[in-house]
Amino acid sequence: MIHPLTYIHPDAKIGPNVKIDPFTTVHRNVEIGEGTWIGSNVTIMEGARIGKNCRIFPSSVISAIPQDLKFKGEDTLTIIGDNTTIRECVTINRGTTDRNQTSIGNNCLIMAYTHIAHDCVIGNGCIFSNNTTLAGHITVGDYVVLAGLTAVQQFVRIGSHAFVTGGSLVRKDVPPFVKAAREPLSYVGVNSVGLKRRGFSLDKINHILDIYRILFVRGYNTTKALNIIEADIPVSDERDEIISFVRETGRGIMKGYSHRINEDIT
Protein backbone atom coordinates (compact mmCIF):
# COMPACT_ATOMS: atom_id res chain seq x y z
CA MET A 1 0.00 0.00 0.00
CA ILE A 2 1.40 3.37 -1.06
CA HIS A 3 -0.24 6.23 0.83
CA PRO A 4 -1.55 8.99 -1.46
CA LEU A 5 0.42 11.61 0.48
CA THR A 6 3.69 9.89 -0.43
CA TYR A 7 5.77 11.14 -3.38
CA ILE A 8 7.43 8.48 -5.54
CA HIS A 9 9.48 9.45 -8.58
CA PRO A 10 8.14 7.79 -11.76
CA ASP A 11 11.51 6.12 -12.38
CA ALA A 12 11.65 4.44 -8.95
CA LYS A 13 11.09 0.66 -8.88
CA ILE A 14 8.83 -0.49 -6.06
CA GLY A 15 8.42 -4.23 -5.43
CA PRO A 16 5.16 -6.01 -4.58
CA ASN A 17 3.59 -5.67 -1.14
CA VAL A 18 5.67 -2.62 -0.25
CA LYS A 19 4.00 -0.30 2.27
CA ILE A 20 5.01 3.37 2.35
CA ASP A 21 3.46 5.71 4.91
CA PRO A 22 2.50 9.37 4.29
CA PHE A 23 4.91 12.28 3.79
CA THR A 24 7.74 10.03 2.60
CA THR A 25 9.72 10.93 -0.53
CA VAL A 26 11.27 8.38 -2.89
CA HIS A 27 13.66 9.87 -5.47
CA ARG A 28 14.66 8.63 -8.92
CA ASN A 29 16.99 5.66 -9.41
CA VAL A 30 15.68 3.90 -6.31
CA GLU A 31 14.73 0.23 -5.96
CA ILE A 32 12.73 -1.12 -3.01
CA GLY A 33 12.30 -4.86 -2.53
CA GLU A 34 9.19 -6.91 -1.88
CA GLY A 35 7.49 -6.65 1.50
CA THR A 36 9.45 -3.67 2.79
CA TRP A 37 7.77 -1.12 5.05
CA ILE A 38 8.84 2.53 5.06
CA GLY A 39 7.46 4.80 7.74
CA SER A 40 6.37 8.40 7.48
CA ASN A 41 8.71 11.33 6.79
CA VAL A 42 11.46 9.10 5.40
CA THR A 43 13.60 10.34 2.51
CA ILE A 44 14.95 7.71 0.09
CA MET A 45 17.39 9.48 -2.20
CA GLU A 46 18.98 8.64 -5.53
CA GLY A 47 21.02 5.44 -5.71
CA ALA A 48 19.25 3.51 -2.93
CA ARG A 49 18.84 -0.26 -3.34
CA ILE A 50 16.72 -1.57 -0.48
CA GLY A 51 16.18 -5.31 -0.07
CA LYS A 52 13.16 -7.43 0.79
CA ASN A 53 11.23 -7.26 4.06
CA CYS A 54 13.16 -4.31 5.46
CA ARG A 55 11.68 -1.84 7.95
CA ILE A 56 12.68 1.82 7.83
CA PHE A 57 11.31 3.96 10.63
CA PRO A 58 10.27 7.63 10.50
CA SER A 59 12.66 10.49 9.74
CA SER A 60 15.49 8.38 8.35
CA VAL A 61 17.44 9.61 5.31
CA ILE A 62 18.83 6.89 3.06
CA SER A 63 21.39 7.47 0.28
CA ALA A 64 22.03 11.18 0.69
CA ILE A 65 25.18 12.39 -1.05
CA PRO A 66 28.44 11.93 0.91
CA GLN A 67 29.63 14.55 3.36
CA ASP A 68 32.92 14.52 1.48
CA LEU A 69 34.33 17.56 -0.32
CA LYS A 70 35.92 15.29 -2.93
CA PHE A 71 32.50 14.09 -4.09
CA LYS A 72 31.65 15.54 -7.50
CA GLY A 73 28.19 14.13 -8.09
CA GLU A 74 29.22 10.76 -9.52
CA ASP A 75 26.68 7.93 -9.75
CA THR A 76 27.06 5.76 -6.66
CA LEU A 77 24.82 3.53 -4.57
CA THR A 78 23.56 2.69 -1.11
CA ILE A 79 22.76 -1.02 -0.85
CA ILE A 80 20.74 -2.40 2.06
CA GLY A 81 20.23 -6.15 2.36
CA ASP A 82 17.11 -8.15 3.15
CA ASN A 83 15.37 -8.16 6.55
CA THR A 84 17.30 -5.18 7.86
CA THR A 85 15.67 -2.76 10.30
CA ILE A 86 16.61 0.93 10.31
CA ARG A 87 15.21 2.86 13.25
CA GLU A 88 14.28 6.52 13.67
CA CYS A 89 16.49 9.34 12.34
CA VAL A 90 19.21 7.11 10.91
CA THR A 91 21.33 8.66 8.12
CA ILE A 92 23.16 6.53 5.55
CA ASN A 93 25.21 8.23 2.82
CA ARG A 94 25.94 6.72 -0.58
CA GLY A 95 29.42 5.92 -1.83
CA THR A 96 32.14 7.84 -3.63
CA THR A 97 34.52 6.72 -6.36
CA ASP A 98 36.56 4.87 -3.71
CA ARG A 99 34.13 1.94 -3.46
CA ASN A 100 31.20 3.30 -5.48
CA GLN A 101 28.76 2.20 -2.82
CA THR A 102 27.87 2.05 0.83
CA SER A 103 26.54 -1.39 1.71
CA ILE A 104 24.74 -2.95 4.66
CA GLY A 105 24.13 -6.70 4.83
CA ASN A 106 21.11 -8.82 5.63
CA ASN A 107 19.38 -9.09 9.01
CA CYS A 108 20.99 -6.01 10.55
CA LEU A 109 19.51 -3.74 13.22
CA ILE A 110 20.56 -0.11 12.92
CA MET A 111 19.17 1.75 15.93
CA ALA A 112 18.01 5.34 16.25
CA TYR A 113 20.26 8.31 15.34
CA THR A 114 23.02 6.14 13.89
CA HIS A 115 25.09 7.65 11.07
CA ILE A 116 26.82 5.49 8.45
CA ALA A 117 29.03 7.52 6.14
CA HIS A 118 30.11 6.98 2.54
CA ASP A 119 31.86 3.80 1.38
CA CYS A 120 31.23 1.83 4.55
CA VAL A 121 30.82 -1.92 4.11
CA ILE A 122 28.74 -3.58 6.84
CA GLY A 123 28.33 -7.36 7.09
CA ASN A 124 25.30 -9.50 7.93
CA GLY A 125 23.62 -9.71 11.32
CA CYS A 126 25.19 -6.55 12.77
CA ILE A 127 23.63 -4.51 15.58
CA PHE A 128 24.51 -0.83 15.94
CA SER A 129 22.98 0.72 19.05
CA ASN A 130 21.68 4.28 19.40
CA ASN A 131 23.92 7.15 18.28
CA THR A 132 26.59 4.94 16.75
CA THR A 133 28.66 6.99 14.29
CA LEU A 134 30.73 5.50 11.46
CA ALA A 135 33.00 7.76 9.42
CA GLY A 136 33.82 6.97 5.80
CA HIS A 137 35.49 3.87 4.33
CA ILE A 138 34.91 1.63 7.37
CA THR A 139 34.64 -2.15 7.01
CA VAL A 140 32.62 -4.14 9.56
CA GLY A 141 32.41 -7.93 9.53
CA ASP A 142 29.42 -10.16 10.19
CA TYR A 143 27.63 -10.22 13.58
CA VAL A 144 29.41 -7.20 15.01
CA VAL A 145 27.72 -5.39 17.91
CA LEU A 146 28.53 -1.72 18.53
CA ALA A 147 26.98 -0.45 21.76
CA GLY A 148 25.50 3.03 22.10
CA LEU A 149 27.49 6.20 21.44
CA THR A 150 30.34 4.33 19.75
CA ALA A 151 32.31 6.46 17.28
CA VAL A 152 34.49 4.80 14.63
CA GLN A 153 37.27 6.66 12.81
CA GLN A 154 37.54 6.53 9.02
CA PHE A 155 39.24 3.55 7.33
CA VAL A 156 39.01 1.40 10.49
CA ARG A 157 38.15 -2.30 10.18
CA ILE A 158 36.16 -4.27 12.76
CA GLY A 159 36.35 -8.05 12.51
CA SER A 160 33.42 -10.45 12.56
CA HIS A 161 31.74 -11.35 15.89
CA ALA A 162 33.41 -8.45 17.73
CA PHE A 163 31.67 -6.51 20.50
CA VAL A 164 32.56 -2.87 21.25
CA THR A 165 31.28 -1.38 24.51
CA GLY A 166 29.24 1.80 24.70
CA GLY A 167 30.88 5.20 24.45
CA SER A 168 33.99 3.80 22.79
CA LEU A 169 36.25 5.73 20.43
CA VAL A 170 37.51 3.28 17.81
CA ARG A 171 40.73 4.61 16.27
CA LYS A 172 42.45 1.29 15.52
CA ASP A 173 41.34 -1.95 13.91
CA VAL A 174 39.40 -4.36 16.13
CA PRO A 175 40.18 -8.03 15.36
CA PRO A 176 37.44 -10.67 15.06
CA PHE A 177 35.81 -12.49 18.01
CA VAL A 178 36.91 -10.00 20.72
CA LYS A 179 35.40 -7.66 23.28
CA ALA A 180 36.82 -4.14 23.16
CA ALA A 181 36.53 -1.49 25.88
CA ARG A 182 38.41 1.23 27.84
CA GLU A 183 40.12 4.39 26.60
CA PRO A 184 42.21 4.02 24.58
CA LEU A 185 40.29 1.07 23.18
CA SER A 186 41.80 -2.23 24.35
CA TYR A 187 41.27 -5.97 24.31
CA VAL A 188 39.29 -7.13 27.35
CA GLY A 189 38.52 -10.71 26.36
CA VAL A 190 36.85 -12.90 23.79
CA ASN A 191 33.19 -12.23 22.95
CA SER A 192 32.19 -15.56 24.45
CA VAL A 193 28.53 -14.63 25.02
CA GLY A 194 28.03 -13.62 21.40
CA LEU A 195 29.91 -16.67 20.13
CA LYS A 196 27.80 -19.05 22.25
CA ARG A 197 24.63 -17.44 20.89
CA ARG A 198 25.85 -18.12 17.36
CA GLY A 199 26.61 -21.77 17.97
CA PHE A 200 30.34 -21.76 18.71
CA SER A 201 31.33 -24.70 20.92
CA LEU A 202 33.21 -24.25 24.18
CA ASP A 203 36.26 -25.91 22.62
CA LYS A 204 36.18 -23.47 19.73
CA ILE A 205 35.85 -20.49 22.08
CA ASN A 206 38.79 -21.71 24.16
CA HIS A 207 40.79 -22.18 20.94
CA ILE A 208 40.15 -18.51 20.06
CA LEU A 209 41.03 -17.49 23.62
CA ASP A 210 44.39 -19.29 23.37
CA ILE A 211 45.19 -17.25 20.25
CA TYR A 212 44.39 -13.93 21.90
CA ARG A 213 46.36 -14.77 25.05
CA ILE A 214 49.43 -14.93 22.83
CA LEU A 215 48.52 -11.85 20.79
CA PHE A 216 47.31 -9.54 23.55
CA VAL A 217 48.12 -10.81 27.05
CA ARG A 218 51.67 -12.19 27.13
CA GLY A 219 53.46 -9.01 26.11
CA TYR A 220 54.89 -10.08 22.74
CA ASN A 221 55.18 -7.66 19.88
CA THR A 222 52.75 -8.36 17.06
CA THR A 223 55.25 -10.01 14.71
CA LYS A 224 56.52 -12.44 17.35
CA ALA A 225 53.00 -13.19 18.56
CA LEU A 226 51.88 -14.12 15.05
CA ASN A 227 54.89 -16.38 14.59
CA ILE A 228 54.12 -18.18 17.86
CA ILE A 229 50.44 -18.54 16.93
CA GLU A 230 51.35 -20.10 13.60
CA ALA A 231 53.84 -22.47 15.23
CA ASP A 232 51.89 -23.50 18.34
CA ILE A 233 48.15 -23.13 17.64
CA PRO A 234 46.42 -25.82 15.56
CA VAL A 235 45.20 -24.72 12.15
CA SER A 236 41.55 -23.60 12.02
CA ASP A 237 39.39 -21.17 10.10
CA GLU A 238 39.30 -18.90 13.14
CA ARG A 239 43.08 -18.95 13.56
CA ASP A 240 43.63 -18.12 9.90
CA GLU A 241 41.00 -15.34 9.99
CA ILE A 242 42.70 -13.70 12.98
CA ILE A 243 46.18 -13.97 11.47
CA SER A 244 45.02 -12.55 8.12
CA PHE A 245 43.15 -9.69 9.79
CA VAL A 246 46.14 -8.63 11.88
CA ARG A 247 48.61 -8.90 9.00
CA GLU A 248 46.41 -6.86 6.69
CA THR A 249 45.81 -4.01 9.12
CA GLY A 250 46.51 -0.54 7.80
CA ARG A 251 45.93 1.53 10.93
CA GLY A 252 47.30 -1.03 13.37
CA ILE A 253 45.24 -3.03 15.84
CA MET A 254 43.91 -1.88 19.20
CA LYS A 255 45.94 -2.18 22.40
CA GLY A 256 46.41 -5.42 24.30
CA TYR A 257 45.16 -6.24 27.78
CA SER A 258 46.65 -4.50 30.81
CA HIS A 259 45.81 -4.84 34.52
CA ARG A 260 44.55 -1.78 36.33
CA ILE A 261 43.93 -1.21 40.01
CA ASN A 262 40.32 -1.60 41.16
CA GLU A 263 39.16 -2.50 37.67
CA ASP A 264 37.57 -5.82 36.76
CA ILE A 265 36.07 -6.28 33.29
CA THR A 266 34.65 -9.71 32.48
C-alpha positions in Angstrom: 0.0 0.0 0.0 1.4 3.4 -1.1 -0.2 6.2 0.8 -1.5 9.0 -1.5 0.4 11.6 0.5 3.7 9.9 -0.4 5.8 11.1 -3.4 7.4 8.5 -5.5 9.5 9.5 -8.6 8.1 7.8 -11.8 11.5 6.1 -12.4 11.6 4.4 -9.0 11.1 0.7 -8.9 8.8 -0.5 -6.1 8.4 -4.2 -5.4 5.2 -6.0 -4.6 3.6 -5.7 -1.1 5.7 -2.6 -0.2 4.0 -0.3 2.3 5.0 3.4 2.4 3.5 5.7 4.9 2.5 9.4 4.3 4.9 12.3 3.8 7.7 10.0 2.6 9.7 10.9 -0.5 11.3 8.4 -2.9 13.7 9.9 -5.5 14.7 8.6 -8.9 17.0 5.7 -9.4 15.7 3.9 -6.3 14.7 0.2 -6.0 12.7 -1.1 -3.0 12.3 -4.9 -2.5 9.2 -6.9 -1.9 7.5 -6.7 1.5 9.5 -3.7 2.8 7.8 -1.1 5.1 8.8 2.5 5.1 7.5 4.8 7.7 6.4 8.4 7.5 8.7 11.3 6.8 11.5 9.1 5.4 13.6 10.3 2.5 14.9 7.7 0.1 17.4 9.5 -2.2 19.0 8.6 -5.5 21.0 5.4 -5.7 19.2 3.5 -2.9 18.8 -0.3 -3.3 16.7 -1.6 -0.5 16.2 -5.3 -0.1 13.2 -7.4 0.8 11.2 -7.3 4.1 13.2 -4.3 5.5 11.7 -1.8 8.0 12.7 1.8 7.8 11.3 4.0 10.6 10.3 7.6 10.5 12.7 10.5 9.7 15.5 8.4 8.4 17.4 9.6 5.3 18.8 6.9 3.1 21.4 7.5 0.3 22.0 11.2 0.7 25.2 12.4 -1.1 28.4 11.9 0.9 29.6 14.5 3.4 32.9 14.5 1.5 34.3 17.6 -0.3 35.9 15.3 -2.9 32.5 14.1 -4.1 31.6 15.5 -7.5 28.2 14.1 -8.1 29.2 10.8 -9.5 26.7 7.9 -9.8 27.1 5.8 -6.7 24.8 3.5 -4.6 23.6 2.7 -1.1 22.8 -1.0 -0.9 20.7 -2.4 2.1 20.2 -6.2 2.4 17.1 -8.1 3.1 15.4 -8.2 6.5 17.3 -5.2 7.9 15.7 -2.8 10.3 16.6 0.9 10.3 15.2 2.9 13.2 14.3 6.5 13.7 16.5 9.3 12.3 19.2 7.1 10.9 21.3 8.7 8.1 23.2 6.5 5.5 25.2 8.2 2.8 25.9 6.7 -0.6 29.4 5.9 -1.8 32.1 7.8 -3.6 34.5 6.7 -6.4 36.6 4.9 -3.7 34.1 1.9 -3.5 31.2 3.3 -5.5 28.8 2.2 -2.8 27.9 2.0 0.8 26.5 -1.4 1.7 24.7 -2.9 4.7 24.1 -6.7 4.8 21.1 -8.8 5.6 19.4 -9.1 9.0 21.0 -6.0 10.6 19.5 -3.7 13.2 20.6 -0.1 12.9 19.2 1.7 15.9 18.0 5.3 16.2 20.3 8.3 15.3 23.0 6.1 13.9 25.1 7.7 11.1 26.8 5.5 8.4 29.0 7.5 6.1 30.1 7.0 2.5 31.9 3.8 1.4 31.2 1.8 4.6 30.8 -1.9 4.1 28.7 -3.6 6.8 28.3 -7.4 7.1 25.3 -9.5 7.9 23.6 -9.7 11.3 25.2 -6.5 12.8 23.6 -4.5 15.6 24.5 -0.8 15.9 23.0 0.7 19.1 21.7 4.3 19.4 23.9 7.1 18.3 26.6 4.9 16.7 28.7 7.0 14.3 30.7 5.5 11.5 33.0 7.8 9.4 33.8 7.0 5.8 35.5 3.9 4.3 34.9 1.6 7.4 34.6 -2.2 7.0 32.6 -4.1 9.6 32.4 -7.9 9.5 29.4 -10.2 10.2 27.6 -10.2 13.6 29.4 -7.2 15.0 27.7 -5.4 17.9 28.5 -1.7 18.5 27.0 -0.5 21.8 25.5 3.0 22.1 27.5 6.2 21.4 30.3 4.3 19.8 32.3 6.5 17.3 34.5 4.8 14.6 37.3 6.7 12.8 37.5 6.5 9.0 39.2 3.5 7.3 39.0 1.4 10.5 38.2 -2.3 10.2 36.2 -4.3 12.8 36.4 -8.1 12.5 33.4 -10.4 12.6 31.7 -11.3 15.9 33.4 -8.4 17.7 31.7 -6.5 20.5 32.6 -2.9 21.3 31.3 -1.4 24.5 29.2 1.8 24.7 30.9 5.2 24.5 34.0 3.8 22.8 36.2 5.7 20.4 37.5 3.3 17.8 40.7 4.6 16.3 42.5 1.3 15.5 41.3 -2.0 13.9 39.4 -4.4 16.1 40.2 -8.0 15.4 37.4 -10.7 15.1 35.8 -12.5 18.0 36.9 -10.0 20.7 35.4 -7.7 23.3 36.8 -4.1 23.2 36.5 -1.5 25.9 38.4 1.2 27.8 40.1 4.4 26.6 42.2 4.0 24.6 40.3 1.1 23.2 41.8 -2.2 24.3 41.3 -6.0 24.3 39.3 -7.1 27.4 38.5 -10.7 26.4 36.9 -12.9 23.8 33.2 -12.2 23.0 32.2 -15.6 24.5 28.5 -14.6 25.0 28.0 -13.6 21.4 29.9 -16.7 20.1 27.8 -19.1 22.2 24.6 -17.4 20.9 25.9 -18.1 17.4 26.6 -21.8 18.0 30.3 -21.8 18.7 31.3 -24.7 20.9 33.2 -24.2 24.2 36.3 -25.9 22.6 36.2 -23.5 19.7 35.9 -20.5 22.1 38.8 -21.7 24.2 40.8 -22.2 20.9 40.1 -18.5 20.1 41.0 -17.5 23.6 44.4 -19.3 23.4 45.2 -17.3 20.2 44.4 -13.9 21.9 46.4 -14.8 25.0 49.4 -14.9 22.8 48.5 -11.9 20.8 47.3 -9.5 23.5 48.1 -10.8 27.0 51.7 -12.2 27.1 53.5 -9.0 26.1 54.9 -10.1 22.7 55.2 -7.7 19.9 52.7 -8.4 17.1 55.2 -10.0 14.7 56.5 -12.4 17.3 53.0 -13.2 18.6 51.9 -14.1 15.0 54.9 -16.4 14.6 54.1 -18.2 17.9 50.4 -18.5 16.9 51.3 -20.1 13.6 53.8 -22.5 15.2 51.9 -23.5 18.3 48.2 -23.1 17.6 46.4 -25.8 15.6 45.2 -24.7 12.1 41.6 -23.6 12.0 39.4 -21.2 10.1 39.3 -18.9 13.1 43.1 -18.9 13.6 43.6 -18.1 9.9 41.0 -15.3 10.0 42.7 -13.7 13.0 46.2 -14.0 11.5 45.0 -12.6 8.1 43.2 -9.7 9.8 46.1 -8.6 11.9 48.6 -8.9 9.0 46.4 -6.9 6.7 45.8 -4.0 9.1 46.5 -0.5 7.8 45.9 1.5 10.9 47.3 -1.0 13.4 45.2 -3.0 15.8 43.9 -1.9 19.2 45.9 -2.2 22.4 46.4 -5.4 24.3 45.2 -6.2 27.8 46.7 -4.5 30.8 45.8 -4.8 34.5 44.6 -1.8 36.3 43.9 -1.2 40.0 40.3 -1.6 41.2 39.2 -2.5 37.7 37.6 -5.8 36.8 36.1 -6.3 33.3 34.6 -9.7 32.5 
